[in-house]
Amino acid sequence: MIKAVNTIRLKKGMADEVAEKFNQAKSVHTFDGFVFMEVLIKENTGEFDEIQVCTTWEDHSSFEAWRDSRATRKAHESQNNPKDGKAESPILGTELTTYEVHVQHHPAE
């Protein structure tokens, strides 16, 4: 398994609003190889807020297939929906990191 962590740096005070956008299941939840998602809000931040969107996948190829499909869809959306008149984005920056899940413990039964 792998875990993909998208760290999103936000304007101060925007973490809850942005994190709420992940409350409803999206297409990623139906994608082959998807295991689960977590959205983490960093506590005690200074100048900016930070959330991490963590998805766990059965393998790299499943994650890459989802990411490729998402990139294609976003490219088509941006061509069809120019950003004229849209509100300013609260996102200051993002960083995507992947990890191999080496050990995972579950509660004893």
C-alpha positions as CSV (number, residue, x, y, z in Angstrom):
1,M,0.0,0.0,0.0
2,I,0.9,3.6,-0.4
3,K,-0.3,6.8,1.2
4,A,-0.4,10.1,-0.8
5,V,-0.4,13.2,1.3
6,N,-1.3,16.5,-0.2
7,T,-0.3,19.3,2.2
8,I,-2.2,22.5,1.5
9,R,-1.1,25.8,3.0
10,L,-4.0,28.2,3.3
11,K,-4.7,31.8,4.3
12,K,-5.2,32.1,8.0
13,G,-8.7,31.3,9.1
14,M,-9.6,29.2,6.0
15,A,-8.8,25.6,7.2
16,D,-12.3,24.7,8.4
17,E,-14.0,26.1,5.3
18,V,-11.6,24.3,2.9
19,A,-11.7,21.0,4.9
20,E,-15.5,21.0,4.7
21,K,-15.3,20.6,0.9
22,F,-14.0,17.0,1.6
23,N,-17.0,16.0,3.8
24,Q,-18.9,14.5,0.9
25,A,-17.5,11.5,-1.0
26,K,-16.2,12.3,-4.4
27,S,-15.2,10.2,-7.4
28,V,-11.9,9.2,-5.8
29,H,-13.9,7.0,-3.4
30,T,-15.1,4.8,-6.3
31,F,-11.7,4.5,-8.0
32,D,-10.0,1.1,-8.4
33,G,-7.3,0.7,-5.7
34,F,-8.6,3.4,-3.4
35,V,-8.6,2.3,0.3
36,F,-9.5,5.3,2.4
37,M,-9.1,9.1,2.8
38,E,-8.3,11.3,5.8
39,V,-8.4,15.1,6.0
40,L,-6.2,16.5,8.8
41,I,-6.2,20.1,10.1
42,K,-3.0,21.2,11.6
43,E,-3.4,22.6,15.1
44,N,-1.6,25.7,16.6
45,T,-0.6,27.2,13.3
46,G,1.1,30.6,13.0
47,E,0.9,32.8,9.9
48,F,-1.2,30.4,7.8
49,D,-3.5,27.4,8.2
50,E,-2.6,23.9,6.9
51,I,-4.6,20.8,6.0
52,Q,-3.4,17.5,4.8
53,V,-5.5,15.4,2.5
54,C,-4.3,11.8,2.9
55,T,-5.4,9.0,0.6
56,T,-4.3,5.4,0.9
57,W,-4.1,3.2,-2.2
58,E,-3.5,-0.5,-2.8
59,D,-0.5,0.4,-5.0
60,H,1.4,3.1,-6.9
61,S,-0.3,2.2,-10.2
62,S,-3.8,2.8,-8.8
63,F,-2.8,6.2,-7.4
64,E,-1.1,7.2,-10.7
65,A,-4.2,6.1,-12.7
66,W,-6.4,8.3,-10.5
67,R,-4.0,11.2,-10.6
68,D,-3.7,11.0,-14.4
69,S,-7.5,10.9,-14.8
70,R,-7.8,13.9,-12.5
71,A,-5.2,15.9,-14.4
72,T,-7.0,15.3,-17.7
73,R,-10.3,16.3,-16.2
74,K,-8.9,19.5,-14.6
75,A,-7.2,20.5,-17.9
76,H,-10.6,20.2,-19.7
77,E,-12.4,22.1,-17.0
78,S,-10.0,25.0,-17.0
79,Q,-10.4,25.3,-20.8
80,N,-14.2,25.4,-20.5
81,N,-14.4,27.5,-17.3
82,P,-12.2,30.6,-17.3
83,K,-11.6,32.1,-13.8
84,D,-13.0,35.5,-14.7
85,G,-15.2,36.7,-11.8
86,K,-14.2,33.9,-9.4
87,A,-13.3,34.6,-5.8
88,E,-9.6,34.7,-4.9
89,S,-8.2,31.3,-3.9
90,P,-7.4,30.7,-0.2
91,I,-4.6,28.3,-1.2
92,L,-1.1,29.7,-0.7
93,G,0.7,26.5,-1.8
94,T,0.6,22.7,-2.0
95,E,3.0,19.8,-1.8
96,L,2.3,16.2,-2.7
97,T,4.3,13.5,-1.0
98,T,3.9,9.7,-1.3
99,Y,4.9,7.1,1.3
100,E,5.1,3.3,1.3
101,V,3.0,2.0,4.1
102,H,5.5,-0.1,5.9
103,V,3.6,-1.1,9.0
104,Q,0.0,-0.6,10.0
105,H,-1.5,-1.7,13.3
106,H,-5.2,-2.0,14.1
107,P,-6.9,-2.4,17.5
108,A,-6.6,-5.8,19.1
109,E,-9.8,-7.9,18.8
